[in-house]
Amino acid sequence: MVLEQIQAVRDEVLQSVKGLSDEELNKAPSAESWSIAQVLLHLQQIESYFLSLMDAALQGPNEEVKERNLAYVTDRSHKAKSPIDPPSGFKTREEIVVRLTQSREKVIALIDKEDPATLSEKALNHPVFGKTSVKQTLEFIAAHEKRHIEQIQEIKQTLVVK
């Protein structure tokens, strides 16, 4: 179930940038804003960061953790400073897609090798939510990407990109 969720959202991410040129991907609305390329690289960086936390958690003891309400993750009216800022240099679509694909393949491999129950029984320290199960961390990755799909749409509207 969680695999289908993260894959569906990733498909939405890629669909949201379909047809954009490398120049459009790399153009930022302002000096203080990220470009679409930076948003995509941020998604890859966050996914890789949480992958390392999940790998470590899966080696640890079982822990019972309370499920968190992730609804506000997708709410763009609540702004948060990212702990991981993406690089600002020009990146091609191909470079970005390769990085997104490689990080997602690692997440899929993690999900495929574990019993689904184990994903709920292992926990990590999420920087915002505290103790969170690996399963809910995967759900967070999907919600986080959903949030940034809205940001991509906002950037496209600001830059008048179709």
C-alpha positions as CSV (number, residue, x, y, z in Angstrom):
1,M,0.0,0.0,0.0
2,V,2.7,2.5,1.0
3,L,4.7,1.6,-2.1
4,E,1.7,2.4,-4.4
5,Q,1.2,5.7,-2.5
6,I,4.8,6.9,-2.9
7,Q,4.9,5.8,-6.5
8,A,1.6,7.5,-7.4
9,V,2.9,10.8,-5.9
10,R,6.2,10.5,-7.7
11,D,4.4,10.0,-10.9
12,E,2.4,13.2,-10.2
13,V,5.7,15.0,-9.5
14,L,7.2,14.0,-12.9
15,Q,3.9,14.7,-14.7
16,S,3.9,18.3,-13.2
17,V,7.2,19.0,-15.0
18,K,6.5,17.2,-18.2
19,G,7.4,19.2,-21.2
20,L,9.4,21.9,-19.4
21,S,12.8,22.8,-20.9
22,D,16.0,22.7,-18.9
23,E,15.9,26.5,-18.9
24,E,12.3,26.6,-17.6
25,L,13.3,24.0,-14.9
26,N,16.2,26.2,-13.8
27,K,14.5,29.6,-13.8
28,A,13.6,30.9,-10.3
29,P,10.7,33.4,-9.8
30,S,13.1,35.6,-7.7
31,A,16.5,35.6,-6.0
32,E,14.9,34.3,-2.8
33,S,12.9,31.5,-4.5
34,W,13.8,28.1,-5.6
35,S,13.6,27.0,-9.2
36,I,11.6,23.9,-10.2
37,A,15.0,22.1,-10.6
38,Q,15.9,23.0,-7.0
39,V,12.5,21.8,-5.8
40,L,13.1,18.4,-7.5
41,L,16.6,18.2,-6.1
42,H,15.3,19.0,-2.7
43,L,12.8,16.1,-3.0
44,Q,15.7,13.8,-3.9
45,Q,17.8,15.0,-1.0
46,I,15.0,14.6,1.6
47,E,14.3,11.1,0.3
48,S,17.9,10.2,0.5
49,Y,18.2,11.7,4.0
50,F,15.2,9.7,5.3
51,L,16.4,6.6,3.5
52,S,19.6,6.6,5.7
53,L,17.4,7.1,8.8
54,M,15.1,4.3,7.8
55,D,18.0,1.9,7.1
56,A,19.4,2.6,10.6
57,A,16.0,2.2,12.2
58,L,15.4,-1.2,10.5
59,Q,18.6,-2.5,12.3
60,G,17.3,-1.4,15.7
61,P,14.8,-2.7,18.1
62,N,11.1,-2.8,17.6
63,E,9.3,0.3,19.1
64,E,5.7,1.2,19.5
65,V,5.1,4.7,18.3
66,K,2.0,6.8,18.0
67,E,0.7,7.5,14.5
68,R,1.1,11.2,13.6
69,N,-1.4,13.3,11.6
70,L,0.5,14.2,8.5
71,A,-2.3,16.4,7.0
72,Y,-0.5,19.6,7.6
73,V,2.5,18.5,5.6
74,T,0.7,19.3,2.4
75,D,-0.7,22.6,3.7
76,R,1.4,25.3,1.9
77,S,0.0,28.0,4.1
78,H,2.4,26.8,6.8
79,K,5.9,27.6,5.6
80,A,8.9,26.0,7.1
81,K,12.6,26.5,6.5
82,S,14.1,23.4,4.9
83,P,17.0,21.8,6.7
84,I,18.4,20.8,3.4
85,D,18.8,23.4,0.7
86,P,19.3,22.2,-2.8
87,P,22.2,23.3,-5.0
88,S,21.6,26.4,-7.1
89,G,23.7,25.4,-10.2
90,F,22.1,24.6,-13.6
91,K,20.9,21.0,-13.8
92,T,19.5,19.3,-16.8
93,R,16.2,17.4,-16.7
94,E,18.2,14.2,-17.3
95,E,20.5,14.8,-14.3
96,I,17.5,15.5,-12.1
97,V,15.5,12.5,-13.3
98,V,18.5,10.2,-12.8
99,R,18.9,11.4,-9.2
100,L,15.2,11.1,-8.4
101,T,15.1,7.6,-10.0
102,Q,18.2,6.4,-8.1
103,S,16.9,7.5,-4.7
104,R,13.4,6.1,-5.4
105,E,14.9,2.7,-6.4
106,K,16.7,2.6,-3.0
107,V,13.4,3.3,-1.2
108,I,11.6,0.6,-3.3
109,A,14.4,-1.9,-2.4
110,L,14.0,-1.1,1.3
111,I,10.2,-1.7,1.1
112,D,10.6,-4.8,-1.0
113,K,13.0,-6.5,1.4
114,E,11.0,-5.8,4.6
115,D,7.9,-7.4,5.9
116,P,5.2,-4.7,5.9
117,A,4.6,-5.3,9.7
118,T,8.3,-4.5,10.3
119,L,7.9,-1.1,8.7
120,S,5.3,-0.3,11.5
121,E,7.4,-1.8,14.3
122,K,10.7,0.1,13.7
123,A,11.1,3.8,14.5
124,L,13.4,6.7,13.9
125,N,13.7,10.2,15.2
126,H,12.0,12.5,12.6
127,P,13.3,16.0,12.9
128,V,9.8,17.5,13.1
129,F,7.6,14.7,14.5
130,G,9.9,12.9,16.9
131,K,9.6,9.1,17.1
132,T,8.0,8.0,13.9
133,S,7.6,4.5,12.4
134,V,9.4,3.7,9.1
135,K,6.0,3.2,7.5
136,Q,4.8,6.7,8.5
137,T,8.2,8.1,7.4
138,L,7.4,6.7,3.9
139,E,4.0,8.3,4.1
140,F,5.7,11.6,5.0
141,I,7.9,11.3,1.9
142,A,4.8,11.1,-0.2
143,A,3.0,13.9,1.6
144,H,6.2,16.1,1.3
145,E,6.3,15.5,-2.4
146,K,2.6,16.3,-2.7
147,R,3.3,19.6,-0.9
148,H,6.1,20.4,-3.4
149,I,3.9,19.6,-6.4
150,E,1.8,22.6,-5.3
151,Q,5.0,24.7,-5.1
152,I,6.0,23.6,-8.6
153,Q,2.5,24.7,-9.9
154,E,3.0,28.0,-8.1
155,I,6.4,28.5,-9.7
156,K,5.0,27.6,-13.2
157,Q,2.2,30.2,-12.7
158,T,4.6,32.9,-11.6
159,L,6.8,32.2,-14.6
160,V,3.8,31.8,-16.9
161,V,5.0,28.3,-17.9
162,K,2.3,25.9,-19.1
